[in-house]
Amino acid sequence: MNKSELVDKISAIAGLTKADSKKALDATLVAIKEALAANDKVALVGFGTFSVNERPAREGINPATKEKIQIEAKKVAKFKAGAELNGAL
């Protein structure tokens, strides 16, 4: 399912126009993105939790040249599915 299909589904379930559904989805995604950028956790009970995970710097190998390289530390988004979501699958 892509974003436009999700907007259509939200529109059908919530009884909103497609434009209002798109605005609601966009606002939700912006709110989640801003919370993660502020290093906050977003917990949606029954659905799951979005959080930020810090990966430390490490040494890797370039597969083409077999040369050792340094991989920098970075932050990545993480999602852990909730019990209700896992039960629906």
HTML snippet that shows the backbone in 3Dmol.js (N, CA, C, O; Angstrom):
<script src="https://3Dmol.org/build/3Dmol-min.js"></script>
<div id="view" style="width:600px;height:400px;position:relative"></div>
<script>
const pdb = `
ATOM      1  N   MET A   1       0.849  -1.173   0.000  1.00  0.00           N
ATOM      2  CA  MET A   1       0.000   0.000   0.000  1.00  0.00           C
ATOM      3  C   MET A   1       0.897   1.240   0.000  1.00  0.00           C
ATOM      4  O   MET A   1       1.813   1.361   0.814  1.00  0.00           O
ATOM      5  N   ASN A   2       0.620   2.141  -0.913  1.00  0.00           N
ATOM      6  CA  ASN A   2       1.387   3.389  -0.957  1.00  0.00           C
ATOM      7  C   ASN A   2       0.594   4.501  -0.266  1.00  0.00           C
ATOM      8  O   ASN A   2      -0.502   4.266   0.243  1.00  0.00           O
ATOM      9  N   LYS A   3       1.151   5.704  -0.252  1.00  0.00           N
ATOM     10  CA  LYS A   3       0.549   6.812   0.489  1.00  0.00           C
ATOM     11  C   LYS A   3      -0.837   7.178  -0.054  1.00  0.00           C
ATOM     12  O   LYS A   3      -1.755   7.411   0.732  1.00  0.00           O
ATOM     13  N   SER A   4      -1.007   7.232  -1.372  1.00  0.00           N
ATOM     14  CA  SER A   4      -2.311   7.611  -1.927  1.00  0.00           C
ATOM     15  C   SER A   4      -3.367   6.547  -1.621  1.00  0.00           C
ATOM     16  O   SER A   4      -4.528   6.884  -1.386  1.00  0.00           O
ATOM     17  N   GLU A   5      -2.983   5.283  -1.619  1.00  0.00           N
ATOM     18  CA  GLU A   5      -3.925   4.220  -1.258  1.00  0.00           C
ATOM     19  C   GLU A   5      -4.297   4.312   0.226  1.00  0.00           C
ATOM     20  O   GLU A   5      -5.440   4.050   0.599  1.00  0.00           O
ATOM     21  N   LEU A   6      -3.328   4.684   1.069  1.00  0.00           N
ATOM     22  CA  LEU A   6      -3.597   4.866   2.487  1.00  0.00           C
ATOM     23  C   LEU A   6      -4.549   6.041   2.708  1.00  0.00           C
ATOM     24  O   LEU A   6      -5.445   5.957   3.547  1.00  0.00           O
ATOM     25  N   VAL A   7      -4.368   7.119   1.975  1.00  0.00           N
ATOM     26  CA  VAL A   7      -5.271   8.276   2.065  1.00  0.00           C
ATOM     27  C   VAL A   7      -6.683   7.853   1.667  1.00  0.00           C
ATOM     28  O   VAL A   7      -7.648   8.235   2.329  1.00  0.00           O
ATOM     29  N   ASP A   8      -6.816   7.070   0.598  1.00  0.00           N
ATOM     30  CA  ASP A   8      -8.130   6.580   0.160  1.00  0.00           C
ATOM     31  C   ASP A   8      -8.788   5.740   1.257  1.00  0.00           C
ATOM     32  O   ASP A   8      -9.985   5.872   1.511  1.00  0.00           O
ATOM     33  N   LYS A   9      -8.003   4.878   1.903  1.00  0.00           N
ATOM     34  CA  LYS A   9      -8.524   3.996   2.955  1.00  0.00           C
ATOM     35  C   LYS A   9      -8.963   4.815   4.174  1.00  0.00           C
ATOM     36  O   LYS A   9     -10.026   4.561   4.742  1.00  0.00           O
ATOM     37  N   ILE A  10      -8.143   5.801   4.578  1.00  0.00           N
ATOM     38  CA  ILE A  10      -8.496   6.674   5.697  1.00  0.00           C
ATOM     39  C   ILE A  10      -9.785   7.425   5.385  1.00  0.00           C
ATOM     40  O   ILE A  10     -10.661   7.548   6.240  1.00  0.00           O
ATOM     41  N   SER A  11      -9.895   7.923   4.163  1.00  0.00           N
ATOM     42  CA  SER A  11     -11.082   8.653   3.728  1.00  0.00           C
ATOM     43  C   SER A  11     -12.331   7.781   3.834  1.00  0.00           C
ATOM     44  O   SER A  11     -13.370   8.228   4.319  1.00  0.00           O
ATOM     45  N   ALA A  12     -12.221   6.547   3.382  1.00  0.00           N
ATOM     46  CA  ALA A  12     -13.368   5.634   3.401  1.00  0.00           C
ATOM     47  C   ALA A  12     -13.769   5.258   4.833  1.00  0.00           C
ATOM     48  O   ALA A  12     -14.957   5.219   5.154  1.00  0.00           O
ATOM     49  N   ILE A  13     -12.794   4.984   5.682  1.00  0.00           N
ATOM     50  CA  ILE A  13     -13.088   4.546   7.050  1.00  0.00           C
ATOM     51  C   ILE A  13     -13.595   5.698   7.917  1.00  0.00           C
ATOM     52  O   ILE A  13     -14.553   5.534   8.673  1.00  0.00           O
ATOM     53  N   ALA A  14     -12.957   6.857   7.808  1.00  0.00           N
ATOM     54  CA  ALA A  14     -13.301   7.987   8.685  1.00  0.00           C
ATOM     55  C   ALA A  14     -14.423   8.858   8.137  1.00  0.00           C
ATOM     56  O   ALA A  14     -14.944   9.714   8.851  1.00  0.00           O
ATOM     57  N   GLY A  15     -14.799   8.650   6.885  1.00  0.00           N
ATOM     58  CA  GLY A  15     -15.861   9.461   6.295  1.00  0.00           C
ATOM     59  C   GLY A  15     -15.415  10.887   6.022  1.00  0.00           C
ATOM     60  O   GLY A  15     -16.229  11.811   6.042  1.00  0.00           O
ATOM     61  N   LEU A  16     -14.117  11.072   5.766  1.00  0.00           N
ATOM     62  CA  LEU A  16     -13.559  12.387   5.455  1.00  0.00           C
ATOM     63  C   LEU A  16     -13.339  12.507   3.950  1.00  0.00           C
ATOM     64  O   LEU A  16     -13.342  11.515   3.222  1.00  0.00           O
ATOM     65  N   THR A  17     -13.149  13.739   3.509  1.00  0.00           N
ATOM     66  CA  THR A  17     -12.781  13.910   2.103  1.00  0.00           C
ATOM     67  C   THR A  17     -11.336  13.453   1.937  1.00  0.00           C
ATOM     68  O   THR A  17     -10.589  13.360   2.911  1.00  0.00           O
ATOM     69  N   LYS A  18     -10.956  13.175   0.712  1.00  0.00           N
ATOM     70  CA  LYS A  18      -9.570  12.749   0.454  1.00  0.00           C
ATOM     71  C   LYS A  18      -8.589  13.852   0.824  1.00  0.00           C
ATOM     72  O   LYS A  18      -7.498  13.569   1.319  1.00  0.00           O
ATOM     73  N   ALA A  19      -8.965  15.111   0.588  1.00  0.00           N
ATOM     74  CA  ALA A  19      -8.092  16.238   0.917  1.00  0.00           C
ATOM     75  C   ALA A  19      -7.875  16.319   2.422  1.00  0.00           C
ATOM     76  O   ALA A  19      -6.749  16.519   2.879  1.00  0.00           O
ATOM     77  N   ASP A  20      -8.961  16.164   3.201  1.00  0.00           N
ATOM     78  CA  ASP A  20      -8.841  16.201   4.658  1.00  0.00           C
ATOM     79  C   ASP A  20      -8.040  14.998   5.171  1.00  0.00           C
ATOM     80  O   ASP A  20      -7.253  15.128   6.109  1.00  0.00           O
ATOM     81  N   SER A  21      -8.239  13.849   4.564  1.00  0.00           N
ATOM     82  CA  SER A  21      -7.497  12.655   4.958  1.00  0.00           C
ATOM     83  C   SER A  21      -6.006  12.820   4.690  1.00  0.00           C
ATOM     84  O   SER A  21      -5.172  12.402   5.493  1.00  0.00           O
ATOM     85  N   LYS A  22      -5.677  13.432   3.555  1.00  0.00           N
ATOM     86  CA  LYS A  22      -4.266  13.664   3.214  1.00  0.00           C
ATOM     87  C   LYS A  22      -3.639  14.636   4.204  1.00  0.00           C
ATOM     88  O   LYS A  22      -2.511  14.430   4.650  1.00  0.00           O
ATOM     89  N   LYS A  23      -4.376  15.704   4.551  1.00  0.00           N
ATOM     90  CA  LYS A  23      -3.875  16.674   5.536  1.00  0.00           C
ATOM     91  C   LYS A  23      -3.638  16.009   6.884  1.00  0.00           C
ATOM     92  O   LYS A  23      -2.627  16.265   7.538  1.00  0.00           O
ATOM     93  N   ALA A  24      -4.567  15.154   7.300  1.00  0.00           N
ATOM     94  CA  ALA A  24      -4.442  14.462   8.583  1.00  0.00           C
ATOM     95  C   ALA A  24      -3.232  13.520   8.584  1.00  0.00           C
ATOM     96  O   ALA A  24      -2.475  13.476   9.554  1.00  0.00           O
ATOM     97  N   LEU A  25      -3.060  12.780   7.513  1.00  0.00           N
ATOM     98  CA  LEU A  25      -1.919  11.865   7.410  1.00  0.00           C
ATOM     99  C   LEU A  25      -0.602  12.638   7.397  1.00  0.00           C
ATOM    100  O   LEU A  25       0.341  12.275   8.100  1.00  0.00           O
ATOM    101  N   ASP A  26      -0.539  13.697   6.602  1.00  0.00           N
ATOM    102  CA  ASP A  26       0.673  14.513   6.539  1.00  0.00           C
ATOM    103  C   ASP A  26       1.007  15.117   7.897  1.00  0.00           C
ATOM    104  O   ASP A  26       2.171  15.138   8.297  1.00  0.00           O
ATOM    105  N   ALA A  27      -0.008  15.609   8.610  1.00  0.00           N
ATOM    106  CA  ALA A  27       0.211  16.199   9.930  1.00  0.00           C
ATOM    107  C   ALA A  27       0.715  15.149  10.919  1.00  0.00           C
ATOM    108  O   ALA A  27       1.584  15.430  11.744  1.00  0.00           O
ATOM    109  N   THR A  28       0.172  13.955  10.831  1.00  0.00           N
ATOM    110  CA  THR A  28       0.616  12.863  11.704  1.00  0.00           C
ATOM    111  C   THR A  28       2.076  12.515  11.440  1.00  0.00           C
ATOM    112  O   THR A  28       2.857  12.342  12.376  1.00  0.00           O
ATOM    113  N   LEU A  29       2.437  12.415  10.179  1.00  0.00           N
ATOM    114  CA  LEU A  29       3.816  12.071   9.828  1.00  0.00           C
ATOM    115  C   LEU A  29       4.792  13.160  10.257  1.00  0.00           C
ATOM    116  O   LEU A  29       5.891  12.858  10.723  1.00  0.00           O
ATOM    117  N   VAL A  30       4.400  14.429  10.103  1.00  0.00           N
ATOM    118  CA  VAL A  30       5.248  15.544  10.537  1.00  0.00           C
ATOM    119  C   VAL A  30       5.427  15.502  12.053  1.00  0.00           C
ATOM    120  O   VAL A  30       6.535  15.701  12.551  1.00  0.00           O
ATOM    121  N   ALA A  31       4.355  15.246  12.782  1.00  0.00           N
ATOM    122  CA  ALA A  31       4.425  15.194  14.246  1.00  0.00           C
ATOM    123  C   ALA A  31       5.351  14.073  14.715  1.00  0.00           C
ATOM    124  O   ALA A  31       6.136  14.266  15.643  1.00  0.00           O
ATOM    125  N   ILE A  32       5.263  12.904  14.080  1.00  0.00           N
ATOM    126  CA  ILE A  32       6.140  11.785  14.431  1.00  0.00           C
ATOM    127  C   ILE A  32       7.588  12.134  14.104  1.00  0.00           C
ATOM    128  O   ILE A  32       8.485  11.877  14.907  1.00  0.00           O
ATOM    129  N   LYS A  33       7.821  12.718  12.933  1.00  0.00           N
ATOM    130  CA  LYS A  33       9.175  13.093  12.521  1.00  0.00           C
ATOM    131  C   LYS A  33       9.787  14.112  13.475  1.00  0.00           C
ATOM    132  O   LYS A  33      10.955  13.990  13.846  1.00  0.00           O
ATOM    133  N   GLU A  34       9.002  15.126  13.879  1.00  0.00           N
ATOM    134  CA  GLU A  34       9.506  16.150  14.794  1.00  0.00           C
ATOM    135  C   GLU A  34       9.817  15.566  16.171  1.00  0.00           C
ATOM    136  O   GLU A  34      10.804  15.947  16.801  1.00  0.00           O
ATOM    137  N   ALA A  35       8.979  14.645  16.635  1.00  0.00           N
ATOM    138  CA  ALA A  35       9.218  14.012  17.932  1.00  0.00           C
ATOM    139  C   ALA A  35      10.498  13.185  17.904  1.00  0.00           C
ATOM    140  O   ALA A  35      11.286  13.223  18.850  1.00  0.00           O
ATOM    141  N   LEU A  36      10.705  12.445  16.832  1.00  0.00           N
ATOM    142  CA  LEU A  36      11.924  11.633  16.721  1.00  0.00           C
ATOM    143  C   LEU A  36      13.158  12.517  16.597  1.00  0.00           C
ATOM    144  O   LEU A  36      14.209  12.194  17.151  1.00  0.00           O
ATOM    145  N   ALA A  37      13.042  13.631  15.876  1.00  0.00           N
ATOM    146  CA  ALA A  37      14.170  14.557  15.739  1.00  0.00           C
ATOM    147  C   ALA A  37      14.538  15.158  17.089  1.00  0.00           C
ATOM    148  O   ALA A  37      15.700  15.489  17.322  1.00  0.00           O
ATOM    149  N   ALA A  38      13.554  15.304  17.988  1.00  0.00           N
ATOM    150  CA  ALA A  38      13.801  15.820  19.333  1.00  0.00           C
ATOM    151  C   ALA A  38      14.198  14.696  20.293  1.00  0.00           C
ATOM    152  O   ALA A  38      14.290  14.907  21.502  1.00  0.00           O
ATOM    153  N   ASN A  39      14.432  13.506  19.746  1.00  0.00           N
ATOM    154  CA  ASN A  39      14.854  12.317  20.495  1.00  0.00           C
ATOM    155  C   ASN A  39      13.775  11.824  21.463  1.00  0.00           C
ATOM    156  O   ASN A  39      14.085  11.212  22.485  1.00  0.00           O
ATOM    157  N   ASP A  40      12.505  12.095  21.132  1.00  0.00           N
ATOM    158  CA  ASP A  40      11.374  11.604  21.914  1.00  0.00           C
ATOM    159  C   ASP A  40      10.901  10.272  21.358  1.00  0.00           C
ATOM    160  O   ASP A  40      11.253   9.883  20.244  1.00  0.00           O
ATOM    161  N   LYS A  41      10.105   9.590  22.146  1.00  0.00           N
ATOM    162  CA  LYS A  41       9.512   8.327  21.752  1.00  0.00           C
ATOM    163  C   LYS A  41       8.044   8.598  21.429  1.00  0.00           C
ATOM    164  O   LYS A  41       7.406   9.392  22.120  1.00  0.00           O
ATOM    165  N   VAL A  42       7.497   7.962  20.404  1.00  0.00           N
ATOM    166  CA  VAL A  42       6.077   8.100  20.058  1.00  0.00           C
ATOM    167  C   VAL A  42       5.432   6.732  20.246  1.00  0.00           C
ATOM    168  O   VAL A  42       5.701   5.802  19.485  1.00  0.00           O
ATOM    169  N   ALA A  43       4.576   6.612  21.266  1.00  0.00           N
ATOM    170  CA  ALA A  43       3.922   5.340  21.575  1.00  0.00           C
ATOM    171  C   ALA A  43       2.445   5.427  21.209  1.00  0.00           C
ATOM    172  O   ALA A  43       1.710   6.251  21.753  1.00  0.00           O
ATOM    173  N   LEU A  44       2.020   4.581  20.295  1.00  0.00           N
ATOM    174  CA  LEU A  44       0.616   4.479  19.896  1.00  0.00           C
ATOM    175  C   LEU A  44       0.105   3.143  20.444  1.00  0.00           C
ATOM    176  O   LEU A  44       0.359   2.083  19.871  1.00  0.00           O
ATOM    177  N   VAL A  45      -0.615   3.216  21.560  1.00  0.00           N
ATOM    178  CA  VAL A  45      -1.043   2.019  22.270  1.00  0.00           C
ATOM    179  C   VAL A  45      -1.808   1.082  21.333  1.00  0.00           C
ATOM    180  O   VAL A  45      -2.744   1.498  20.651  1.00  0.00           O
ATOM    181  N   GLY A  46      -1.402  -0.162  21.312  1.00  0.00           N
ATOM    182  CA  GLY A  46      -2.024  -1.167  20.465  1.00  0.00           C
ATOM    183  C   GLY A  46      -1.415  -1.248  19.077  1.00  0.00           C
ATOM    184  O   GLY A  46      -1.536  -2.275  18.409  1.00  0.00           O
ATOM    185  N   PHE A  47      -0.763  -0.185  18.631  1.00  0.00           N
ATOM    186  CA  PHE A  47      -0.158  -0.179  17.294  1.00  0.00           C
ATOM    187  C   PHE A  47       1.340  -0.415  17.372  1.00  0.00           C
ATOM    188  O   PHE A  47       1.856  -1.360  16.774  1.00  0.00           O
ATOM    189  N   GLY A  48       2.046   0.446  18.111  1.00  0.00           N
ATOM    190  CA  GLY A  48       3.482   0.270  18.231  1.00  0.00           C
ATOM    191  C   GLY A  48       4.164   1.527  18.717  1.00  0.00           C
ATOM    192  O   GLY A  48       3.513   2.527  19.018  1.00  0.00           O
ATOM    193  N   THR A  49       5.488   1.469  18.792  1.00  0.00           N
ATOM    194  CA  THR A  49       6.284   2.565  19.308  1.00  0.00           C
ATOM    195  C   THR A  49       7.391   2.926  18.325  1.00  0.00           C
ATOM    196  O   THR A  49       8.136   2.063  17.861  1.00  0.00           O
ATOM    197  N   PHE A  50       7.483   4.215  18.017  1.00  0.00           N
ATOM    198  CA  PHE A  50       8.572   4.745  17.209  1.00  0.00           C
ATOM    199  C   PHE A  50       9.603   5.322  18.173  1.00  0.00           C
ATOM    200  O   PHE A  50       9.241   6.012  19.126  1.00  0.00           O
ATOM    201  N   SER A  51      10.884   5.047  17.934  1.00  0.00           N
ATOM    202  CA  SER A  51      11.932   5.595  18.788  1.00  0.00           C
ATOM    203  C   SER A  51      13.191   5.803  17.954  1.00  0.00           C
ATOM    204  O   SER A  51      13.259   5.427  16.783  1.00  0.00           O
ATOM    205  N   VAL A  52      14.190   6.417  18.598  1.00  0.00           N
ATOM    206  CA  VAL A  52      15.469   6.662  17.938  1.00  0.00           C
ATOM    207  C   VAL A  52      16.498   5.716  18.538  1.00  0.00           C
ATOM    208  O   VAL A  52      16.597   5.591  19.759  1.00  0.00           O
ATOM    209  N   ASN A  53      17.255   5.058  17.688  1.00  0.00           N
ATOM    210  CA  ASN A  53      18.300   4.137  18.120  1.00  0.00           C
ATOM    211  C   ASN A  53      19.641   4.689  17.660  1.00  0.00           C
ATOM    212  O   ASN A  53      19.782   5.092  16.505  1.00  0.00           O
ATOM    213  N   GLU A  54      20.619   4.710  18.546  1.00  0.00           N
ATOM    214  CA  GLU A  54      21.946   5.208  18.184  1.00  0.00           C
ATOM    215  C   GLU A  54      22.853   4.030  17.867  1.00  0.00           C
ATOM    216  O   GLU A  54      23.018   3.120  18.680  1.00  0.00           O
ATOM    217  N   ARG A  55      23.432   4.057  16.689  1.00  0.00           N
ATOM    218  CA  ARG A  55      24.379   3.019  16.288  1.00  0.00           C
ATOM    219  C   ARG A  55      25.796   3.553  16.465  1.00  0.00           C
ATOM    220  O   ARG A  55      26.109   4.641  15.981  1.00  0.00           O
ATOM    221  N   PRO A  56      26.645   2.812  17.142  1.00  0.00           N
ATOM    222  CA  PRO A  56      28.005   3.306  17.375  1.00  0.00           C
ATOM    223  C   PRO A  56      28.858   3.215  16.105  1.00  0.00           C
ATOM    224  O   PRO A  56      28.514   2.515  15.153  1.00  0.00           O
ATOM    225  N   ALA A  57      29.970   3.939  16.119  1.00  0.00           N
ATOM    226  CA  ALA A  57      30.915   3.850  15.008  1.00  0.00           C
ATOM    227  C   ALA A  57      31.501   2.438  15.001  1.00  0.00           C
ATOM    228  O   ALA A  57      31.639   1.806  16.048  1.00  0.00           O
ATOM    229  N   ARG A  58      31.839   1.960  13.822  1.00  0.00           N
ATOM    230  CA  ARG A  58      32.415   0.610  13.724  1.00  0.00           C
ATOM    231  C   ARG A  58      33.301   0.513  12.501  1.00  0.00           C
ATOM    232  O   ARG A  58      33.317   1.396  11.644  1.00  0.00           O
ATOM    233  N   GLU A  59      34.035  -0.580  12.445  1.00  0.00           N
ATOM    234  CA  GLU A  59      34.920  -0.817  11.312  1.00  0.00           C
ATOM    235  C   GLU A  59      34.232  -1.781  10.354  1.00  0.00           C
ATOM    236  O   GLU A  59      33.675  -2.795  10.774  1.00  0.00           O
ATOM    237  N   GLY A  60      34.274  -1.461   9.078  1.00  0.00           N
ATOM    238  CA  GLY A  60      33.683  -2.318   8.063  1.00  0.00           C
ATOM    239  C   GLY A  60      34.684  -2.622   6.971  1.00  0.00           C
ATOM    240  O   GLY A  60      35.830  -2.176   7.025  1.00  0.00           O
ATOM    241  N   ILE A  61      34.252  -3.377   5.985  1.00  0.00           N
ATOM    242  CA  ILE A  61      35.122  -3.747   4.866  1.00  0.00           C
ATOM    243  C   ILE A  61      34.424  -3.395   3.567  1.00  0.00           C
ATOM    244  O   ILE A  61      33.269  -3.766   3.357  1.00  0.00           O
ATOM    245  N   ASN A  62      35.131  -2.670   2.681  1.00  0.00           N
ATOM    246  CA  ASN A  62      34.617  -2.360   1.354  1.00  0.00           C
ATOM    247  C   ASN A  62      34.635  -3.670   0.557  1.00  0.00           C
ATOM    248  O   ASN A  62      35.710  -4.225   0.333  1.00  0.00           O
ATOM    249  N   PRO A  63      33.472  -4.179   0.123  1.00  0.00           N
ATOM    250  CA  PRO A  63      33.442  -5.472  -0.557  1.00  0.00           C
ATOM    251  C   PRO A  63      34.169  -5.478  -1.905  1.00  0.00           C
ATOM    252  O   PRO A  63      34.632  -6.525  -2.356  1.00  0.00           O
ATOM    253  N   ALA A  64      34.268  -4.321  -2.541  1.00  0.00           N
ATOM    254  CA  ALA A  64      34.925  -4.271  -3.852  1.00  0.00           C
ATOM    255  C   ALA A  64      36.440  -4.334  -3.729  1.00  0.00           C
ATOM    256  O   ALA A  64      37.104  -5.016  -4.509  1.00  0.00           O
ATOM    257  N   THR A  65      36.989  -3.618  -2.743  1.00  0.00           N
ATOM    258  CA  THR A  65      38.447  -3.529  -2.627  1.00  0.00           C
ATOM    259  C   THR A  65      39.006  -4.307  -1.445  1.00  0.00           C
ATOM    260  O   THR A  65      40.224  -4.429  -1.316  1.00  0.00           O
ATOM    261  N   LYS A  66      38.151  -4.832  -0.585  1.00  0.00           N
ATOM    262  CA  LYS A  66      38.529  -5.539   0.644  1.00  0.00           C
ATOM    263  C   LYS A  66      39.296  -4.638   1.605  1.00  0.00           C
ATOM    264  O   LYS A  66      39.967  -5.119   2.518  1.00  0.00           O
ATOM    265  N   GLU A  67      39.191  -3.332   1.395  1.00  0.00           N
ATOM    266  CA  GLU A  67      39.872  -2.354   2.237  1.00  0.00           C
ATOM    267  C   GLU A  67      39.027  -2.073   3.479  1.00  0.00           C
ATOM    268  O   GLU A  67      37.803  -1.984   3.388  1.00  0.00           O
ATOM    269  N   LYS A  68      39.678  -1.932   4.649  1.00  0.00           N
ATOM    270  CA  LYS A  68      38.959  -1.618   5.878  1.00  0.00           C
ATOM    271  C   LYS A  68      38.567  -0.143   5.854  1.00  0.00           C
ATOM    272  O   LYS A  68      39.352   0.722   5.466  1.00  0.00           O
ATOM    273  N   ILE A  69      37.317   0.123   6.285  1.00  0.00           N
ATOM    274  CA  ILE A  69      36.824   1.503   6.326  1.00  0.00           C
ATOM    275  C   ILE A  69      36.170   1.755   7.681  1.00  0.00           C
ATOM    276  O   ILE A  69      35.736   0.819   8.352  1.00  0.00           O
ATOM    277  N   GLN A  70      36.103   3.025   8.077  1.00  0.00           N
ATOM    278  CA  GLN A  70      35.427   3.412   9.309  1.00  0.00           C
ATOM    279  C   GLN A  70      34.001   3.833   8.969  1.00  0.00           C
ATOM    280  O   GLN A  70      33.789   4.689   8.110  1.00  0.00           O
ATOM    281  N   ILE A  71      33.044   3.240   9.633  1.00  0.00           N
ATOM    282  CA  ILE A  71      31.642   3.599   9.465  1.00  0.00           C
ATOM    283  C   ILE A  71      31.276   4.483  10.648  1.00  0.00           C
ATOM    284  O   ILE A  71      31.432   4.081  11.801  1.00  0.00           O
ATOM    285  N   GLU A  72      30.790   5.688  10.365  1.00  0.00           N
ATOM    286  CA  GLU A  72      30.493   6.669  11.409  1.00  0.00           C
ATOM    287  C   GLU A  72      29.280   6.266  12.237  1.00  0.00           C
ATOM    288  O   GLU A  72      28.413   5.524  11.777  1.00  0.00           O
ATOM    289  N   ALA A  73      29.236   6.768  13.465  1.00  0.00           N
ATOM    290  CA  ALA A  73      28.071   6.580  14.324  1.00  0.00           C
ATOM    291  C   ALA A  73      26.896   7.351  13.718  1.00  0.00           C
ATOM    292  O   ALA A  73      27.087   8.384  13.077  1.00  0.00           O
ATOM    293  N   LYS A  74      25.680   6.838  13.927  1.00  0.00           N
ATOM    294  CA  LYS A  74      24.511   7.535  13.400  1.00  0.00           C
ATOM    295  C   LYS A  74      23.276   7.156  14.197  1.00  0.00           C
ATOM    296  O   LYS A  74      23.261   6.166  14.928  1.00  0.00           O
ATOM    297  N   LYS A  75      22.243   7.968  14.037  1.00  0.00           N
ATOM    298  CA  LYS A  75      20.956   7.707  14.664  1.00  0.00           C
ATOM    299  C   LYS A  75      20.011   7.166  13.588  1.00  0.00           C
ATOM    300  O   LYS A  75      19.997   7.647  12.455  1.00  0.00           O
ATOM    301  N   VAL A  76      19.231   6.165  13.965  1.00  0.00           N
ATOM    302  CA  VAL A  76      18.270   5.583  13.026  1.00  0.00           C
ATOM    303  C   VAL A  76      16.898   5.475  13.695  1.00  0.00           C
ATOM    304  O   VAL A  76      16.803   5.332  14.914  1.00  0.00           O
ATOM    305  N   ALA A  77      15.847   5.545  12.894  1.00  0.00           N
ATOM    306  CA  ALA A  77      14.485   5.375  13.397  1.00  0.00           C
ATOM    307  C   ALA A  77      14.219   3.891  13.614  1.00  0.00           C
ATOM    308  O   ALA A  77      14.662   3.044  12.838  1.00  0.00           O
ATOM    309  N   LYS A  78      13.490   3.597  14.679  1.00  0.00           N
ATOM    310  CA  LYS A  78      13.188   2.213  15.028  1.00  0.00           C
ATOM    311  C   LYS A  78      11.689   2.112  15.299  1.00  0.00           C
ATOM    312  O   LYS A  78      11.102   3.032  15.868  1.00  0.00           O
ATOM    313  N   PHE A  79      11.071   1.016  14.903  1.00  0.00           N
ATOM    314  CA  PHE A  79       9.651   0.779  15.174  1.00  0.00           C
ATOM    315  C   PHE A  79       9.497  -0.584  15.804  1.00  0.00           C
ATOM    316  O   PHE A  79      10.016  -1.580  15.299  1.00  0.00           O
ATOM    317  N   LYS A  80       8.775  -0.622  16.920  1.00  0.00           N
ATOM    318  CA  LYS A  80       8.468  -1.899  17.571  1.00  0.00           C
ATOM    319  C   LYS A  80       6.956  -2.059  17.571  1.00  0.00           C
ATOM    320  O   LYS A  80       6.243  -1.245  18.157  1.00  0.00           O
ATOM    321  N   ALA A  81       6.467  -3.101  16.918  1.00  0.00           N
ATOM    322  CA  ALA A  81       5.031  -3.333  16.808  1.00  0.00           C
ATOM    323  C   ALA A  81       4.436  -3.663  18.166  1.00  0.00           C
ATOM    324  O   ALA A  81       5.061  -4.345  18.978  1.00  0.00           O
ATOM    325  N   GLY A  82       3.225  -3.178  18.409  1.00  0.00           N
ATOM    326  CA  GLY A  82       2.509  -3.456  19.647  1.00  0.00           C
ATOM    327  C   GLY A  82       1.809  -4.814  19.590  1.00  0.00           C
ATOM    328  O   GLY A  82       1.714  -5.433  18.530  1.00  0.00           O
ATOM    329  N   ALA A  83       1.325  -5.262  20.740  1.00  0.00           N
ATOM    330  CA  ALA A  83       0.686  -6.577  20.851  1.00  0.00           C
ATOM    331  C   ALA A  83      -0.555  -6.697  19.958  1.00  0.00           C
ATOM    332  O   ALA A  83      -0.778  -7.729  19.326  1.00  0.00           O
ATOM    333  N   GLU A  84      -1.356  -5.631  19.915  1.00  0.00           N
ATOM    334  CA  GLU A  84      -2.571  -5.662  19.102  1.00  0.00           C
ATOM    335  C   GLU A  84      -2.249  -5.797  17.617  1.00  0.00           C
ATOM    336  O   GLU A  84      -2.912  -6.543  16.897  1.00  0.00           O
ATOM    337  N   LEU A  85      -1.219  -5.064  17.161  1.00  0.00           N
ATOM    338  CA  LEU A  85      -0.807  -5.158  15.756  1.00  0.00           C
ATOM    339  C   LEU A  85      -0.268  -6.553  15.452  1.00  0.00           C
ATOM    340  O   LEU A  85      -0.608  -7.145  14.427  1.00  0.00           O
ATOM    341  N   ASN A  86       0.572  -7.078  16.344  1.00  0.00           N
ATOM    342  CA  ASN A  86       1.121  -8.430  16.139  1.00  0.00           C
ATOM    343  C   ASN A  86       0.005  -9.471  16.117  1.00  0.00           C
ATOM    344  O   ASN A  86       0.061 -10.434  15.353  1.00  0.00           O
ATOM    345  N   GLY A  87      -1.008  -9.272  16.961  1.00  0.00           N
ATOM    346  CA  GLY A  87      -2.118 -10.215  17.001  1.00  0.00           C
ATOM    347  C   GLY A  87      -2.947 -10.190  15.730  1.00  0.00           C
ATOM    348  O   GLY A  87      -3.523 -11.206  15.340  1.00  0.00           O
ATOM    349  N   ALA A  88      -3.009  -9.024  15.076  1.00  0.00           N
ATOM    350  CA  ALA A  88      -3.782  -8.902  13.837  1.00  0.00           C
ATOM    351  C   ALA A  88      -3.074  -9.573  12.667  1.00  0.00           C
ATOM    352  O   ALA A  88      -3.705  -9.899  11.662  1.00  0.00           O
ATOM    353  N   LEU A  89      -1.775  -9.779  12.794  1.00  0.00           N
ATOM    354  CA  LEU A  89      -1.023 -10.403  11.700  1.00  0.00           C
ATOM    355  C   LEU A  89      -1.125 -11.892  11.839  1.00  0.00           C
ATOM    356  O   LEU A  89      -0.566 -12.628  11.025  1.00  0.00           O
TER     357      LEU A  89
END
`;
const viewer = $3Dmol.createViewer("view");
viewer.addModel(pdb, "pdb");
viewer.setStyle({}, {cartoon: {color: "spectrum"}});
viewer.zoomTo();
viewer.render();
</script>
